Amino acid sequence: MRLALFLCLKIISHFNHHNKIQVAGFLPKIELCPISKTYLMATFILIHGSFHAAWNWHKVVPLLEKEGHKAYALDMPGHGLDKQALHTVSLEDCVQKVLKEIDKIEGEIMLVAHSRNGMVISQVAEFRPKRISCLVYLAAYLIPHGKSMMEYAKEDTASLVYQNIHPKVKGERLNKLVPFFKRPLNRKLFRILASKKQKLHVLDPGVYQKALYHDCPEEITELAQVLLSPEPNLPGFEPLQLTKENYGSIPKCYIECLEDRAVSLNLQRKMQGESPCEMIYQLNSSHSPFFSMPRELVGILIKASNYSCLETGINIS
């Protein structure tokens, strides 16, 4: 626990005004673009998944910066250093947080999301299609127009996260809640009438290592015991509003985590089947490759940033 507290304080102490994390790192030189023969420098915005915060990119950011790229790791509302009360967070709050960050940065953005918050970058893309060069889904929820994240999560019964969420909600009740929350009036009433406890869920700490970090260094699980937070319920039930003209115009990359126990590989591929991506990569990792194999993950992010130099539809594993 002392090690976890030390790492926690060290990470937080290195945040700057963009929540970037500065630690030493190294990555071999990236490939040259076969067309331009020059390095393509990119700007990345990195969005964490459920229960986490910007700190989960602390190995990735310096590796990208080492190669001359810019990288900004954000705390979603109510997570990390963000001060919004978690039980008040909506999908709109998450989308607005990312939009404000995009609007502060010049040029095109590589927008990367892990896990649950794939839904966030999809909705963000609808509002800033000309500012986003590529959407990258890292074992993330890839949700089509009119559907919610929970419509897919409730089907992933193999997920150790799904099995160990508290308070538990039975499948039959979830099947009723999904259509209930599609109505804006019902979501508004829930915000007003539901208790704080009803608006949040947590992951059983006893499964952190097994569900999220089985191939990660031991200190990551210790760090998680200190830093992981509850998650707001409502955003996962809110249906996305997407169009072909905006969201559909942006190239997409999916990074599969082949040993994932949180978002099963079957679900990852089901979502890709319904929402095809131009690029598909694979990592032999748990749900958390930013901890277990950050160098390999960064290599893929750099390749995705050179999308204009690759043929559409290529599948690289």
NULO-433202 format. One record per atom (N, C-alpha, C): z, x, y; residue in one letter. Coordinates in steps of 0.2 Angstrom, whole numbers, padded with zeros to 4 digits, always signed. Atoms other than C-alpha are relative to their C-alpha. Example, Ala and Ser with C-alpha at 12.3 -4.5 7.8 and 13.67 -1.06 7.14 Angstrom:
! NULO-433202
+0000+0004-0006A;+0039+0062-0022A;+0000+0004+0006A;-0001-0004-0006S;+0036+0068-0005S;+0003-0004+0005S;
END
This chain:
! NULO-433202
+0000+0004-0006M;+0000+0000+0000M;+0000+0004+0006M;+0001-0005-0006R;+0003+0015+0012R;-0007+0002+0001R;+0007-0002-0001L;-0014+0021+0009L;-0004-0006+0003L;+0004+0005-0003A;-0021+0004+0013A;+0001-0001+0007A;-0002+0000-0007L;-0011+0003+0029L;-0003+0005+0004L;+0003-0006-0004F;-0017+0020+0034F;-0008-0001+0001F;+0007+0001-0001L;-0035+0016+0031L;-0002-0006+0005L;+0000+0006-0005C;-0033-0001+0040C;+0000+0002+0007C;-0002-0002-0006L;-0026+0007+0055L;-0006+0005+0003L;+0006-0005-0002K;-0040+0021+0055K;-0006-0003+0001K;+0006+0004-0002I;-0054+0009+0054I;+0000-0004+0006I;-0001+0004-0006I;-0047-0002+0067I;+0000+0004+0007I;-0001-0005-0006S;-0044+0013+0079S;-0007+0002+0002S;+0007-0002-0002H;-0063+0017+0078H;-0004-0005+0002H;+0004+0005-0003F;-0069+0001+0084F;-0002+0001+0007F;+0002+0000-0007N;-0079+0001+0100N;-0001-0007+0003N;+0001+0006-0002H;-0084-0013+0111H;-0005-0004-0004H;+0005+0004+0004H;-0098-0018+0099H;+0003-0001-0007H;-0003+0000+0007N;-0086-0017+0084N;-0003+0004-0005N;+0003-0005+0005K;-0095-0002+0077K;+0005+0004-0002K;-0005-0004+0003I;-0086+0009+0066I;-0002+0007-0001I;+0002-0007+0000Q;-0087+0028+0068Q;+0004+0004-0006Q;-0003-0005+0005V;-0084+0039+0052V;-0006+0004-0002V;+0005-0005+0002A;-0093+0054+0045A;-0004-0003-0006A;+0005+0002+0006G;-0108+0051+0033G;-0006+0004+0000G;+0007-0004+0001F;-0124+0059+0027F;-0004-0004-0005F;+0005+0003+0004L;-0140+0052+0020L;-0006+0004+0000L;+0006-0004+0000P;-0155+0062+0015P;-0005-0003+0005P;+0005+0003-0005K;-0170+0060+0027K;-0004-0006-0003K;+0004+0006+0002I;-0179+0043+0026I;-0007+0002-0001I;+0007+0000+0001E;-0197+0041+0020E;-0004-0001+0007E;+0005+0001-0005L;-0211+0043+0033L;-0004-0007-0001L;+0005+0006+0000C;-0221+0027+0037C;-0007+0003-0002C;+0007-0003+0002P;-0238+0031+0028P;-0005-0002+0005P;+0005+0001-0005I;-0247+0023+0042I;+0001+0004+0006I;-0001-0003-0007S;-0239+0030+0058S;+0002+0008-0001S;-0002-0007+0001K;-0232+0046+0050K;+0006+0002+0004K;-0006-0001-0004T;-0217+0044+0061T;+0006-0004-0003T;-0006+0004+0002Y;-0199+0038+0059Y;+0000-0006+0004Y;-0001+0006-0003L;-0196+0020+0062L;+0007-0002+0001L;-0007+0001-0001M;-0180+0018+0071M;+0002-0008+0001M;-0001+0007+0000A;-0172+0001+0069A;+0007-0002+0003A;-0007+0002-0002T;-0157-0009+0076T;+0002-0006-0005T;-0003+0004+0005F;-0146-0018+0063F;+0006-0004+0003F;-0006+0004-0001I;-0134-0032+0066I;+0003-0002-0007I;-0002+0001+0007L;-0123-0033+0050L;+0006-0005+0000L;-0005+0006+0000I;-0113-0049+0046I;+0003+0000-0007I;-0004+0000+0006H;-0099-0049+0033H;+0000-0007-0003H;-0001+0006+0004G;-0096-0062+0020G;+0007-0003+0000G;-0007+0004+0000S;-0081-0074+0016S;+0006+0005-0001S;-0007-0004+0000F;-0063-0067+0019F;+0000+0006+0003F;+0000-0007-0003H;-0069-0051+0026H;-0001+0000+0007H;+0001-0001-0007A;-0073-0044+0043A;-0005+0006+0001A;+0004-0006-0002A;-0083-0030+0052A;+0001+0006-0004A;-0002-0006+0003W;-0073-0017+0043W;-0004+0001-0007W;+0004-0001+0007N;-0083-0020+0026N;-0006+0004+0001N;+0006-0005-0001W;-0097-0010+0034W;+0001+0007+0002W;-0002-0006-0003H;-0087+0005+0038H;-0003+0006-0003H;+0004-0006+0003K;-0097+0016+0026K;-0007+0000+0001K;+0007+0001-0001V;-0114+0009+0030V;-0002+0002+0007V;+0002-0001-0007V;-0114+0010+0049V;-0001+0007+0002V;+0001-0007-0001P;-0112+0029+0050P;-0006+0003-0003P;+0006-0003+0004L;-0125+0032+0037L;-0007-0002+0004L;+0006+0003-0004L;-0138+0021+0047L;+0000+0004+0007L;+0000-0004-0006E;-0133+0030+0063E;-0002+0007-0001E;+0002-0007+0001K;-0135+0047+0055K;-0007+0001+0000K;+0007+0000+0000E;-0153+0043+0053E;-0003-0002+0006E;+0003+0002-0007G;-0155+0038+0071G;-0001-0007+0001G;+0000+0007-0001H;-0154+0019+0069H;+0006-0002+0004H;-0006+0003-0004K;-0142+0008+0079K;+0003-0006-0005K;-0003+0005+0005A;-0130-0003+0069A;+0006-0003+0003A;-0005+0004-0003Y;-0118-0017+0075Y;+0003-0004-0005Y;-0004+0004+0005A;-0105-0024+0063A;+0004-0005+0004A;-0004+0006-0003L;-0098-0041+0069L;+0005-0003-0004L;-0005+0004+0003D;-0082-0050+0066D;-0002-0007+0001D;+0001+0007-0001M;-0086-0068+0063M;+0006-0004+0003M;-0005+0003-0003P;-0076-0081+0072P;+0006-0001-0004P;-0006+0001+0003G;-0058-0081+0067G;+0002+0006-0005G;-0001-0005+0004H;-0060-0065+0057H;+0001+0007+0003H;-0001-0006-0003G;-0055-0047+0060G;+0003+0000+0007G;-0003+0000-0007L;-0052-0044+0079L;-0002-0006+0004L;+0002+0006-0004D;-0060-0061+0084D;+0006-0005+0000D;-0007+0004-0001K;-0046-0072+0091K;-0001-0008-0001K;+0000+0008+0001Q;-0053-0090+0087Q;+0004-0002-0006Q;-0004+0003+0006A;-0041-0100+0076A;-0005-0002-0005A;+0005+0001+0006L;-0049-0100+0059L;-0001-0007-0002L;+0001+0007+0002H;-0046-0118+0056H;-0005-0004+0004H;+0005+0004-0005T;-0057-0123+0071T;-0007+0002-0001T;+0006-0003+0000V;-0072-0113+0066V;-0005-0004-0003V;+0006+0004+0003S;-0089-0122+0063S;-0006+0005-0001S;+0006-0004+0001L;-0106-0116+0058L;-0003+0002+0007L;+0002-0002-0007E;-0111-0117+0077E;+0003+0005+0003E;-0004-0006-0003D;-0097-0105+0082D;-0003+0006-0003D;+0003-0007+0004C;-0104-0092+0069C;-0007+0001+0003C;+0007-0001-0002V;-0122-0095+0075V;+0001+0003+0007V;+0000-0002-0007Q;-0117-0093+0093Q;+0003+0007+0001Q;-0003-0007+0000K;-0107-0077+0090K;-0006+0005-0001K;+0006-0004+0001V;-0123-0069+0083V;-0005+0000+0005V;+0004+0001-0005L;-0134-0076+0096L;+0002+0004+0006L;-0002-0003-0006K;-0124-0069+0110K;+0000+0008-0001K;+0001-0007+0002E;-0124-0052+0101E;-0008+0002+0001E;+0007-0002-0001I;-0143-0052+0100I;-0002+0000+0007I;+0002+0000-0007D;-0145-0057+0118D;+0002+0006+0004D;-0003-0006-0004K;-0135-0041+0123K;-0004+0006-0002K;+0004-0006+0002I;-0147-0030+0114I;-0007+0000+0001I;+0008+0000-0001E;-0165-0025+0118E;-0003+0001-0006E;+0004-0001+0005G;-0179-0025+0106G;+0001-0005-0006G;+0000+0004+0006E;-0181-0033+0089E;+0006+0002-0005E;-0006-0001+0004I;-0166-0034+0077I;-0002-0001-0008I;-0001+0001+0007M;-0164-0032+0058M;+0006-0004-0001M;-0006+0004+0001L;-0152-0046+0054L;+0002+0000-0007L;-0002-0001+0007V;-0142-0042+0038V;+0006-0005-0001V;-0006+0004+0002A;-0129-0054+0030A;+0002+0001-0007A;-0003-0001+0007H;-0118-0053+0015H;+0002-0007-0002H;-0003+0006+0004S;-0114-0068+0003S;+0000-0006+0004S;+0000+0007-0003R;-0108-0084+0012R;-0004+0000+0006R;+0003+0000-0007N;-0115-0079+0029N;-0008+0001+0000N;+0007+0001+0000G;-0133-0079+0023G;-0002-0006+0004G;+0001+0007-0004M;-0132-0097+0030M;+0000+0001+0007M;+0000-0001-0007V;-0128-0090+0047V;-0006+0003+0003V;+0005-0004-0003I;-0142-0078+0049I;-0007-0005+0000I;+0006+0005+0001S;-0155-0092+0043S;+0000-0004+0006S;+0000+0005-0006Q;-0149-0104+0057Q;-0001+0004+0006Q;+0001-0004-0006V;-0148-0090+0070V;-0008+0002+0001V;+0008-0001+0000A;-0167-0086+0065A;-0003-0006+0003A;+0003+0005-0003E;-0171-0103+0070E;-0001+0000+0008E;-0001+0000-0007F;-0166-0100+0088F;-0003+0007+0003F;+0002-0006-0003R;-0172-0082+0090R;-0006+0003-0004R;+0005-0003+0005P;-0188-0080+0079P;-0003+0006+0003P;+0004-0005-0003K;-0196-0068+0091K;+0004+0007+0001K;-0004-0006-0001R;-0181-0056+0092R;+0002+0003-0007R;-0002-0002+0007I;-0179-0054+0073I;-0006+0003-0004I;+0006-0003+0003S;-0190-0042+0064S;+0000-0002-0008S;-0001+0001+0008C;-0183-0046+0046C;+0007-0003-0001C;-0006+0002+0003L;-0169-0056+0038L;+0002+0003-0007L;-0002-0003+0006V;-0160-0047+0025V;+0006-0003-0003V;-0005+0003+0003Y;-0149-0056+0012Y;+0003+0004-0006Y;-0003-0005+0005L;-0137-0045+0002L;+0004-0005-0004L;-0003+0005+0005A;-0132-0056-0013A;+0003-0006+0004A;-0002+0004-0005A;-0131-0069+0001A;-0003-0007-0002A;+0003+0007+0000Y;-0134-0088+0002Y;-0006-0001+0004Y;+0007+0001-0003L;-0152-0092+0005L;-0001-0007-0001L;+0000+0007+0001I;-0152-0110+0009I;-0006-0003+0004I;+0006+0003-0004P;-0167-0121+0014P;+0002-0005+0005P;-0001+0006-0004H;-0169-0134+0027H;+0003-0006-0003H;-0003+0006+0002G;-0158-0149+0026G;+0006+0001-0005G;-0005+0000+0005K;-0146-0142+0013K;+0006+0005+0003K;-0005-0003-0002S;-0129-0134+0014S;+0002+0006-0005S;-0002-0005+0004M;-0121-0118+0007M;+0004-0003-0007M;-0004+0003+0006M;-0109-0129-0004M;-0004-0003-0005M;+0004+0003+0005E;-0123-0138-0012E;-0002+0005-0006E;+0002-0005+0005Y;-0127-0121-0021Y;+0006+0003-0003Y;-0007-0003+0002A;-0109-0114-0022A;+0003-0004-0006A;-0003+0004+0005K;-0103-0129-0032K;-0003+0000-0007K;+0004+0000+0006E;-0116-0126-0045E;+0001+0007-0004E;-0001-0006+0003D;-0111-0108-0048D;+0007+0001-0003D;-0007+0000+0004T;-0097-0111-0061T;+0002+0007-0003T;-0001-0007+0003A;-0099-0093-0068A;+0004+0004+0006A;-0003-0004-0005S;-0093-0086-0051S;+0008+0000+0000S;-0007-0001+0000L;-0075-0079-0051L;+0003-0002+0006L;-0003+0003-0007V;-0073-0084-0033V;+0000-0007-0001V;+0000+0008+0001Y;-0078-0102-0037Y;+0006-0002-0004Y;-0005+0002+0005Q;-0065-0102-0051Q;+0007+0002+0003Q;-0006-0002-0002N;-0051-0094-0041N;+0001-0002+0008N;-0001+0002-0007I;-0052-0103-0024I;+0006-0005+0000I;-0006+0005+0000H;-0036-0112-0018H;+0000-0003+0008H;-0002+0005+0005P;-0033-0126-0015P;-0007-0002-0004P;+0005+0002+0005K;-0044-0131-0030K;-0003-0007+0002K;+0004+0007-0001V;-0057-0145-0028V;-0004-0001-0006V;+0004+0002+0006K;-0064-0153-0044K;-0007-0001+0002K;+0008+0000-0001G;-0083-0153-0046G;-0002-0007+0002G;+0002+0007-0002E;-0083-0172-0045E;+0001-0002+0007E;-0001+0001-0007R;-0075-0172-0028R;-0005+0003+0004R;+0005-0003-0004L;-0086-0159-0022L;-0007-0003+0000L;+0006+0004+0000N;-0101-0169-0027N;+0000-0006+0005N;+0000+0006-0005K;-0095-0183-0016K;+0001+0003+0007K;-0001-0003-0007L;-0090-0171-0001L;-0006+0002+0003L;+0006-0003-0002V;-0107-0163+0000V;-0004-0006+0004V;+0003+0005-0004P;-0116-0179+0005P;+0004-0003+0006P;-0005+0002-0005F;-0101-0185+0015F;-0001+0004+0007F;+0000-0004-0006F;-0102-0170+0027F;-0007+0001+0003F;+0006-0001-0003K;-0120-0171+0029K;-0001-0005+0007K;+0000+0004-0006R;-0116-0185+0042R;+0004+0003+0006R;-0004-0003-0005P;-0112-0178+0059P;+0007-0003+0002P;-0006+0004-0001L;-0099-0192+0062L;+0005+0002-0004L;-0005-0001+0004N;-0090-0188+0047N;+0003+0007+0001N;-0002-0007-0001R;-0089-0169+0051R;+0004+0000+0007R;-0004+0001-0007K;-0083-0174+0069K;+0007-0003-0002K;-0006+0003+0002L;-0069-0185+0061L;+0004+0005-0004L;-0004-0005+0004F;-0064-0171+0049F;+0003+0005+0005F;-0003-0005-0005R;-0062-0159+0064R;+0006-0003+0003R;-0005+0004-0004I;-0051-0172+0073I;+0006-0001-0005I;-0005+0003+0004L;-0041-0179+0058L;+0003+0004-0005L;-0002-0004+0006A;-0039-0166+0044A;+0005+0005+0003A;-0005-0005-0002S;-0024-0155+0044S;-0003+0007-0001S;+0002-0007+0000K;-0025-0136+0046K;-0001+0002-0007K;+0001-0002+0007K;-0022-0134+0027K;-0006-0002-0003K;+0006+0003+0003Q;-0036-0145+0023Q;-0007+0003+0002Q;+0006-0003-0003K;-0048-0135+0034K;-0001+0007-0002K;+0000-0007+0002L;-0045-0118+0025L;+0000+0001-0007L;-0002-0002+0007H;-0046-0110+0008H;+0001+0007+0000H;-0001-0007+0001V;-0041-0093+0001V;-0002+0002-0007V;+0002-0003+0007L;-0046-0082-0014L;+0007+0003-0003L;-0006-0003+0003D;-0032-0078-0026D;+0000+0007+0000D;+0000-0007+0000P;-0027-0060-0023P;+0000+0003-0006P;+0000-0003+0007G;-0025-0057-0041G;-0007+0001-0003G;+0007-0001+0003V;-0044-0058-0044V;-0004+0005+0005V;+0004-0004-0005Y;-0049-0047-0029Y;-0004+0005-0003Y;+0003-0005+0003Q;-0053-0032-0039Q;-0006-0002-0005Q;+0004+0002+0005K;-0061-0041-0054K;-0006-0004+0003K;+0005+0004-0003A;-0071-0053-0043A;-0005+0003+0005A;+0004-0003-0005L;-0077-0042-0029L;-0001+0007+0000L;+0000-0007+0000Y;-0074-0024-0032Y;+0001+0004-0006Y;-0001-0003+0006H;-0075-0020-0050H;-0003+0007-0001H;+0003-0007+0000D;-0085-0004-0047D;+0001+0004+0007D;-0002-0003-0007C;-0077+0001-0030C;+0006+0004-0001C;-0006-0004+0000P;-0064+0014-0027P;+0007-0004+0001P;-0006+0004+0000E;-0046+0008-0030E;+0003-0001+0007E;-0003+0001-0006E;-0041+0010-0012E;-0003-0006+0004E;+0004+0006-0003I;-0054-0004-0007I;+0004-0006-0002I;-0004+0006+0002T;-0044-0017-0017T;+0007+0000+0004T;-0006-0001-0004E;-0028-0010-0008E;-0001-0002+0007E;+0001+0002-0006L;-0036-0012+0008L;-0001-0008+0001L;+0001+0007+0000A;-0042-0030+0004A;+0007-0004+0000A;-0006+0004+0000Q;-0024-0035+0000Q;+0003+0000+0007Q;-0002+0000-0007V;-0020-0031+0018V;-0004-0004+0005V;+0005+0003-0005L;-0036-0037+0027L;-0003-0006-0001L;+0003+0007+0001L;-0043-0052+0018L;+0003-0006+0003L;-0003+0006-0004S;-0041-0068+0027S;-0002-0007-0003S;+0003+0007+0002P;-0043-0087+0023P;-0007-0001+0003P;+0007+0002-0002E;-0060-0095+0026E;+0000-0007+0002E;+0000+0007-0002P;-0064-0111+0035P;-0005-0004-0004P;+0004+0004+0004N;-0071-0125+0025N;-0006-0003+0003N;+0005+0005-0002L;-0082-0135+0036L;-0007+0004+0001L;+0006-0003+0000P;-0096-0122+0039P;-0004+0000-0006P;+0003+0000+0006G;-0100-0122+0021G;-0003-0007-0002G;+0003+0006+0001F;-0104-0140+0021F;-0005-0003+0005F;+0005+0002-0005E;-0115-0141+0036E;-0007+0002-0001E;+0007-0001+0001P;-0133-0143+0033P;-0004+0004+0005P;+0004-0004-0005L;-0145-0130+0040L;-0006-0004+0003L;+0006+0003-0003Q;-0159-0136+0052Q;-0005+0005+0002Q;+0005-0005-0001L;-0174-0125+0050L;-0007-0002+0000L;+0007+0002+0000T;-0192-0125+0053T;-0005+0005-0002T;+0005-0005+0002K;-0208-0116+0047K;-0002+0004+0005K;+0003-0003-0006E;-0213-0112+0064E;+0005+0006+0003E;-0005-0005-0002N;-0197-0102+0068N;+0003+0004-0005N;-0003-0003+0006Y;-0186-0098+0053Y;-0005+0003-0005Y;+0005-0002+0005G;-0201-0098+0042G;-0005+0005+0002G;+0005-0006-0002S;-0211-0085+0052S;+0003+0007+0000S;-0003-0007+0001I;-0199-0071+0049I;+0000+0003-0007I;+0000-0003+0006P;-0201-0059+0035P;+0008+0000-0003P;-0007+0001+0004K;-0186-0060+0022K;+0000+0005-0005K;-0001-0005+0005C;-0179-0047+0011C;+0007-0002-0004C;-0006+0001+0004Y;-0167-0051-0004Y;+0002+0006-0004Y;-0003-0006+0004I;-0155-0038-0011I;+0004-0003-0006I;-0004+0002+0005E;-0149-0043-0028E;+0005+0005-0002E;-0006-0004+0003C;-0132-0037-0035C;+0000-0002-0007C;+0001+0002+0007L;-0135-0036-0053L;+0006-0001-0004L;-0006+0001+0003E;-0117-0035-0058E;+0005-0005+0004E;-0004+0004-0004D;-0111-0048-0046D;+0004-0005-0004D;-0005+0005+0003R;-0096-0059-0051R;+0002-0005+0005R;-0001+0004-0005A;-0095-0068-0035A;-0005-0005+0001A;+0006+0004+0000V;-0112-0075-0032V;-0005+0002-0006V;+0003-0002+0006S;-0120-0075-0049S;-0007+0002+0001S;+0007-0002-0001L;-0137-0067-0052L;-0004-0006-0002L;+0004+0007+0001N;-0143-0084-0059N;-0001-0004+0007N;+0001+0004-0007L;-0139-0092-0042L;-0004+0004+0005L;+0004-0004-0005Q;-0146-0077-0032Q;-0008-0002-0002Q;+0008+0001+0002R;-0163-0080-0042R;-0002-0007+0001R;+0002+0007-0001K;-0162-0099-0041K;-0002-0001+0008K;+0001+0001-0007M;-0161-0098-0022M;-0006+0004+0002M;+0006-0004-0002Q;-0175-0085-0021Q;-0006-0004-0003Q;+0006+0004+0003G;-0186-0097-0032G;-0001-0006+0005G;+0001+0006-0005E;-0183-0111-0019E;-0002+0003+0007E;+0002-0003-0006S;-0185-0099-0004S;-0002+0007-0001S;+0002-0006+0002P;-0196-0085-0009P;+0000+0005+0006P;+0000-0005-0005C;-0194-0068+0000C;-0006+0005-0001C;+0005-0005+0001E;-0207-0055+0004E;+0002+0006-0003E;-0003-0006+0003M;-0196-0041-0002M;+0006-0002-0004M;-0006+0000+0005I;-0184-0040-0017I;+0002+0007-0002I;-0003-0006+0003Y;-0173-0026-0021Y;+0006-0001-0004Y;-0005+0001+0005Q;-0160-0023-0034Q;+0005+0006+0000Q;-0006-0005+0001L;-0143-0014-0035L;+0004-0001-0006L;-0005+0001+0006N;-0133-0011-0051N;+0007+0000+0003N;-0006+0000-0004S;-0118-0016-0041S;+0004-0006-0001S;-0004+0006-0001S;-0104-0028-0039S;-0002-0004+0006S;+0001+0003-0006H;-0103-0040-0025H;+0000+0004+0006H;-0002-0004-0006S;-0098-0026-0013S;-0004+0007+0000S;+0004-0007+0000P;-0112-0012-0013P;+0002+0004+0006P;-0001-0004-0006F;-0107-0007+0004F;+0006+0004-0001F;-0006-0004+0002F;-0091+0000-0004F;-0002+0005-0006F;+0001-0004+0006S;-0097+0006-0021S;-0006+0004+0000S;+0006-0004+0000M;-0115+0012-0017M;-0003+0000+0007M;+0003+0001-0007P;-0117+0013+0002P;-0006+0004+0002P;+0006-0004-0002R;-0130+0027+0002R;-0006-0004-0003R;+0005+0003+0003E;-0141+0017-0010E;-0002-0007+0004E;+0001+0006-0004L;-0139+0001+0001L;-0003+0002+0006L;+0003-0002-0007V;-0143+0010+0017V;-0008+0002-0002V;+0007-0002+0002G;-0159+0017+0008G;-0004-0006+0000G;+0003+0006+0000I;-0164-0001+0005I;-0001-0003+0007I;+0000+0003-0007L;-0160-0007+0023L;-0006+0004+0004L;+0005-0003-0004I;-0171+0007+0030I;-0007-0001-0003I;+0006+0002+0003K;-0185+0003+0018K;-0002-0007+0003K;+0001+0006-0003A;-0184-0015+0024A;-0002+0000+0007A;+0001+0000-0007S;-0184-0010+0042S;-0007+0003+0001S;+0007-0002+0000N;-0201-0002+0038N;-0005-0005-0003N;+0004+0005+0003Y;-0208-0018+0032Y;-0007+0000+0002Y;+0007+0000-0003S;-0224-0017+0043S;-0004+0005-0004S;+0003-0005+0004C;-0228-0002+0032C;-0001-0001-0007C;+0000+0002+0007L;-0226-0011+0016L;-0005-0006-0001L;+0004+0006+0002E;-0237-0024+0007E;+0004-0006-0001E;-0004+0006+0001T;-0231-0041+0008T;+0000-0002-0008T;-0001+0002+0007G;-0224-0047-0009G;+0002+0005-0004G;-0002-0006+0004I;-0219-0030-0015I;+0007-0001-0003I;-0006+0001+0004N;-0205-0030-0028N;+0002+0007-0002N;-0002-0006+0001I;-0195-0014-0028I;+0007+0000-0003I;-0007+0000+0002S;-0180-0011-0039S;+0002+0007-0002S;
END
